[in-house]
Amino acid sequence: MTPEQKKKNRTLGLILASVVLVFFLGFMVRLVYFGSPKKPQMVPISAITGPSAVPTSGNAK
């Protein structure tokens, strides 16, 4: 490996490490300001209201 290749590899490594560091810091800031992500609440199917596929009255047209 030539010294020029080593220099380019080092530069690339520093760039990639800085990108990872920025994402990590952004994640930590988000956790501090907004708290940990909450699990979505599951809603029972019986609680979901909407148009029924079966007509409730006896007059189906």
C-alpha positions as CSV (number, residue, x, y, z in Angstrom):
1,M,0.0,0.0,0.0
2,T,1.4,3.4,-1.0
3,P,1.5,6.3,1.4
4,E,-1.0,8.1,-0.9
5,Q,-3.5,5.2,-0.5
6,K,-3.0,5.2,3.3
7,K,-3.7,8.9,3.4
8,K,-6.9,8.4,1.4
9,N,-8.0,5.5,3.6
10,R,-7.4,7.6,6.7
11,T,-9.4,10.5,5.3
12,L,-12.3,8.2,4.3
13,G,-12.2,6.6,7.8
14,L,-12.4,10.0,9.5
15,I,-15.3,11.0,7.3
16,L,-17.2,7.8,8.0
17,A,-16.5,8.1,11.7
18,S,-17.7,11.7,11.8
19,V,-21.0,10.7,10.0
20,V,-21.5,8.0,12.6
21,L,-20.8,10.4,15.4
22,V,-23.2,13.0,14.1
23,F,-26.0,10.4,13.8
24,F,-25.3,9.1,17.3
25,L,-25.3,12.6,18.8
26,G,-28.5,13.4,17.0
27,F,-30.1,10.3,18.4
28,M,-29.0,11.1,21.9
29,V,-30.3,14.7,21.6
30,R,-33.6,13.4,20.5
31,L,-33.8,11.0,23.5
32,V,-33.0,13.9,25.9
33,Y,-35.5,16.4,24.4
34,F,-38.3,14.0,23.4
35,G,-37.9,11.1,25.7
36,S,-37.7,7.4,24.8
37,P,-39.9,6.2,22.0
38,K,-43.2,4.9,23.2
39,K,-44.8,1.7,22.0
40,P,-48.0,2.2,20.1
41,Q,-51.1,1.3,22.0
42,M,-53.0,-1.6,20.5
43,V,-56.7,-0.8,20.0
44,P,-59.1,-3.8,20.4
45,I,-61.0,-4.5,17.1
46,S,-64.3,-4.3,18.9
47,A,-63.5,-0.6,19.8
48,I,-63.1,0.3,16.1
49,T,-66.3,1.8,14.8
50,G,-67.1,2.2,11.1
51,P,-69.5,1.1,8.5
52,S,-70.6,-2.4,9.0
53,A,-70.5,-4.9,6.1
54,V,-73.7,-6.6,7.4
55,P,-76.7,-4.3,7.4
56,T,-78.2,-3.8,10.8
57,S,-81.8,-3.4,9.5
58,G,-83.6,-6.1,7.7
59,N,-84.0,-4.0,4.5
60,A,-81.0,-4.8,2.4
61,K,-81.1,-3.1,-1.0
